[in-house]
Amino acid sequence: MGNVRAGFGNPRVARRTACLHISHAMNRHVCRVLSTICFFAGMISILASIAVWWFLDRNTPEAAAHAERFGIFIGLWAPTLLILSNRFDRYADKARPLPGLDVKLDVLPDEAPEEGY
């Protein structure tokens, strides 16, 4: 009985508890910072791929092919980083503030936590 009260075996309570931990770890400020970092990392990846392709030693055909492949490899990071930036920015709009800063949870009446929880 005590395990059910603590949330074990009750999927609604367990899901709500997991969501609370994620929302507190990823608050609005953290998401905005991560979004900015990913955006600038994506831009740097584009510039770095061009620089690697342009400035790497191209004395032999093998070296030129390596420079081209390495530049493409670095350039492939850019879409991933830009998509992550977009996702973090969207999540920041939905994130809850840190605990202790007048947090009001959206708990439906039938999902109200039990006494002592």
GIBEL-V264833 format. One record per run of one state. SS is the DSSP state (alpha for helix, beta for strand, coil for the rest). FROM is the first residue (numbers start at 0). TO is the last residue. If there is no record, write none. Layout:
ss=SS from=FROM to=TO
ss=SS from=FROM to=TO
This chain:
ss=coil from=0 to=0
ss=alpha from=1 to=4
ss=coil from=5 to=9
ss=alpha from=10 to=24
ss=coil from=25 to=26
ss=alpha from=27 to=54
ss=coil from=55 to=59
ss=alpha from=60 to=93
ss=coil from=94 to=107
ss=alpha from=108 to=110
ss=coil from=111 to=116
